[in-house]
Amino acid sequence: MSRRAVFVPYRPKTVLNKSKRADHWFWTRYSAYPYIGCQHGCEFCYCRERHYCPYEDYHDFSYVIKVKENAADLLRKELRRAPVDAVFTGDYQPLERRFGISRQMLEVCYDLGFPVFVLERSPLVLRDLDLLTAIHNRARAIVAFSAIYTPDSPRAERIHQMEYLAPTPDKRFAAMEKLALAGIMTGTCLMPVLPGLCDDKANLESVIRWTADHGGQFVLAGGLTLADQQRDYFFGVLEQRFPDLLDLYRQLYPAGSYAAAGVKWQKTALTIRELCERYGIRDRVSRPIIPGDKRAVNKRIVEVLANQAYTLELENQAASRVWAYRKAAWAVEDLEQDVRLIYSQLGAKGLQSISDIGPGLAPVIERLIEKFQAGTTN
């Protein structure tokens, strides 16, 4: 007998999670979510980890959903005191039809002029296309769909068992197409890439092809992470449904580990990059820049430096080179003034006066300043 979901309203004291600066993956500095727990119940979801899952029994994750009744009011109060930057928000699991808190939170972002990044498994997000379009026109909006396979993937029936409560991928890609036609940046989060299930080239190419065919501009890929009780849960799923994969996952995720060994992931990520190039899309997402942002050039330079750090990682370059680009990106991000002012007044020596920018990277930033000086950053 299937278990029915229970909704538990509550009123948290805070809803906005803040970071010092925007991350280099989704380009979000803030996150805010309306619910705890998820009716989609994907077996691989990291949100079953103790840090995210405040249940005595982690099996309640998919069936006892906590509803943050005051989420929109809290978000308005907290964003009013925050510098404008992108917010990771939205949650269109089935109960959103009843409570509508995701829409309320998007309305707050629109009113206050904050960009948004929405990651979804459900076409229900189209209900709020009008609001997402309004946000995009004012401050930028990105909507990504989580998809780890397509209907014509070789192992579609097998992979489906990992997310059988969620809407099927064809519905997600159809929604992606409508968002693309509305002019909203959209694409796929191929996360997590599950070893032995969806990491073969045929499946990767199918997801990338479907993304391109439905107007997507990017495919972001990431590996599976397993911690504490989520590792126990996931290994139980493997034992019941995929016993042939148990040895592989025990090897990749020994007790006490969090992520799989990097060499295999690098090969997978390079394959994804090559396939994205073949289909005319990217394996990174463009940073949303608000029209009129006085630090737009800074943010575009940060994007280039961060993307180069990722490329160096994929190429297995020395960690010192990777960190040099990453720290330079953070340094430009943290500048309170337009980096062009420093360069115009002091030249390359002025760039080197910025913390974590040495003589090796100053010319790189100089060239980027000249590039963005001549062109648009939006």
C-alpha positions, -999 to 999 in steps of 0.1 A, spaced: 0 0 0 14 34 -10 20 60 17 2 93 15 19 126 20 13 147 51 18 185 52 30 201 84 28 239 85 53 258 105 68 292 109 106 294 108 126 323 121 146 328 90 144 316 54 173 332 35 207 315 33 235 339 25 270 334 11 298 360 11 298 359 -27 281 342 -56 290 306 -62 308 297 -95 283 271 -106 248 285 -106 259 321 -99 236 324 -69 246 342 -37 214 334 -18 190 305 -15 155 303 0 131 274 -1 94 271 8 93 235 19 114 209 37 111 174 23 101 165 -13 72 145 -28 94 137 -58 114 115 -35 144 109 -58 165 81 -43 198 99 -49 188 132 -33 214 147 -10 187 165 10 183 133 30 216 141 47 212 150 84 221 186 77 190 191 55 167 164 68 152 172 103 134 139 106 139 111 132 132 87 103 148 97 70 121 77 52 97 106 61 116 128 37 92 121 8 60 119 28 61 144 57 65 178 40 71 209 62 55 240 48 71 273 57 39 294 60 57 327 65 85 321 39 75 350 16 72 375 45 106 365 59 122 366 24 109 402 19 123 413 52 157 396 48 163 406 11 156 443 19 188 442 40 208 423 14 229 435 -16 212 426 -48 223 393 -63 209 360 -76 186 339 -54 182 301 -58 146 295 -51 114 278 -62 101 243 -55 73 229 -77 65 196 -61 28 187 -62 18 205 -29 28 238 -46 -5 237 -64 -22 239 -30 1 263 -11 16 285 -38 45 296 -17 70 293 -45 51 319 -64 48 342 -34 86 341 -30 91 349 -67 68 379 -63 91 391 -36 122 387 -58 104 406 -85 93 435 -62 128 439 -49 146 435 -82 166 402 -74 176 378 -102 165 341 -96 177 307 -105 151 280 -104 160 243 -106 130 221 -113 117 186 -120 82 196 -127 64 214 -156 43 230 -129 68 258 -131 51 270 -162 22 281 -141 44 311 -131 57 318 -166 42 353 -164 61 361 -132 93 346 -144 92 366 -176 86 398 -155 116 389 -133 137 382 -163 128 415 -180 137 434 -148 166 415 -132 171 382 -151 158 347 -145 172 313 -152 152 281 -151 170 248 -152 154 213 -153 169 184 -135 172 155 -160 196 125 -158 181 106 -188 156 110 -217 128 87 -229 151 73 -256 181 67 -233 193 31 -235 187 25 -198 156 47 -194 135 21 -177 162 14 -152 171 50 -144 134 59 -140 134 37 -109 156 63 -92 131 91 -96 98 73 -103 77 98 -83 88 128 -104 73 139 -137 88 121 -166 117 138 -185 96 143 -217 73 167 -197 103 186 -184 119 191 -218 85 202 -232 84 228 -204 120 238 -212 109 245 -248 81 268 -237 105 288 -214 130 291 -242 104 304 -265 94 330 -239 130 342 -239 141 329 -206 175 313 -203 170 276 -196 189 243 -197 195 210 -179 212 201 -147 224 165 -153 228 159 -116 238 135 -103 255 115 -130 250 80 -115 279 55 -122 267 24 -140 233 39 -148 235 72 -167 272 79 -172 276 61 -205 282 82 -236 249 73 -252 229 86 -223 250 117 -219 246 125 -256 208 119 -255 204 144 -226 225 170 -243 207 165 -277 173 168 -261 184 199 -243 196 216 -275 165 204 -294 142 220 -268 159 254 -267 183 248 -237 215 267 -237 235 247 -212 240 214 -195 255 215 -160 267 181 -148 277 170 -113 285 138 -96 267 119 -68 275 127 -32 267 104 -4 269 114 33 258 98 66 222 86 65 217 93 28 246 69 21 228 42 42 195 49 24 210 48 -11 229 16 -5 196 1 7 180 11 -26 209 -5 -45 206 -37 -26 168 -39 -34 167 -28 -70 202 -27 -84 223 -55 -66 245 -57 -96 258 -22 -89 266 -27 -52 302 -36 -56 308 -7 -79 294 18 -54 312 2 -25 344 8 -44 336 43 -54 320 54 -21 338 36 8 326 44 43 336 79 53 338 92 17 316 119 3 322 120 -34 336 95 -59 373 95 -70 381 124 -93 398 108 -123 367 90 -136 346 122 -131 371 143 -150 367 119 -180 329 121 -178 330 159 -175 353 162 -205 329 140 -225 300 162 -216 320 193 -226 328 177 -260 292 168 -266 279 202 -256 303 218 -281 290 194 -308 254 204 -302 261 241 -299 255 246 -262 277 250 -231 286 230 -200 285 262 -180 257 287 -174 261 324 -181 261 347 -151 229 368 -149 237 405 -150 211 430 -141 206 458 -166 225 489 -154 247 470 -129 276 493 -122 298 463 -115 288 444 -146 324 443 -160 337 429 -127 311 402 -128 319 392 -163 356 390 -155 348 368 -125 328 345 -148 357 341 -172 382 335 -144 359 309 -127 353 291 -160 390 289 -166 395 274 -132 370 247 -140 387 241 -173 421 237 -156 405 212 -132 392 191 -160 426 192 -177 441 179 -144 464 210 -142 483 218 -110 462 227 -81 482 259 -77 471 271 -111 434 263 -104 435 281 -71 452 311 -86 423 316 -110 397 309 -83 412 333 -58 416 360 -85 379 356 -93 370 360 -56 393 391 -54 375 408 -83 342 398 -70 349 414 -36 359 448 -51 335 475 -42 344 497 -72 345 491 -109 378 473 -117 382 496 -147 387 526 -125 417 509 -108 431 500 -142 425 535 -158 442 552 -129 471 528 -121 474 504 -151 486 469 -147 504 478 -115 471 488 -100 456 454 -108 485 437 -91 478 458 -60 445 439 -56 448 410 -32 454 376 -48 461 391 -83 498 387 -92 519 394 -122 507 363 -140 470 371 -139 471 409 -141 476 408 -179 447 383 -182 424 407 -164 438 436 -184 428 419 -216 394 411 -203 389 448 -192 397 459 -228 374 432 -242 344 442 -221 352 479 -224 345 477 -261 314 454 -260 283 448 -240 282 428 -208 245 418 -209 
